[in-house]
């Protein structure tokens, strides 16, 4: 079967997020062009195969300090990066882990008319 549609897998951080998503990706890679969305300086770069076109966001897990508000603003601003990735790659389906900075991911996927999502 030829690959017709693009799938974006959004999972990052620890093995508990990455490995289940890798298992799903392996099962569907014959029918989908897989693109992977992760976060800089996480395990993603070490475990995601190059064939999955890893794209990363430059955000960090919020820490309780004087910059907490700024950290949440950075996460929300990543919404624009995600929208660009969805459009550039003509993503038709998104598989994401609910725990991965859900707000920007969910906002992007819900507002994209051509993209379905599954978690």
Secondary structure, DSSP 8 states (H G I E B T S, - for coil): ----EEEEEE--SSHHHHHHHHHHHHHHTTTEEEEEEEETTSTHHHHS-GGG-EEEE------SSTTHHHHHHHHHHHHHHHHHHHHHTTEEEEEE-TTSSHHHHHHHHHH-TT-EEE-
